[in-house]
């Protein structure tokens, strides 16, 4: 099972392998304090995409489409998470305040589609284009 959890939430035995999937280290927590198996910062959205999105729910569909496109070029890291998920639970850790509109949620969706053998469904690309 692929789970998603904020880095500030307590670790749980059911978390399995824990991957931090943010590009930036979370504020207010030291590296020694965070129970973590690996920090996959290269799997996070590009700085440009992260800045453009700004956790704006109105940009969510377009963010997911763009991020999934970026993930298509990062298959080694994707396979690393999928391999861990075949052995047990995987938890994707994120630090954003918005628990519904963040890269870990979009990444989980991508991974679940990859596990099922399907490429993630393309979002409506005409919606919410950056100007």
ABEGO torsion letter per residue (X at the ends): XBBBBBAABBBBAAAEBBBBABABBBBGBBAAABBBABBBAAABBBAAAAAAAGGBAAAAAAAAAAAAAAAAAAAAAAAAAAAAAAAEBBBBBBABABAABBAAAAAAAAAAAAAAGBBBBBBBAABGBBX
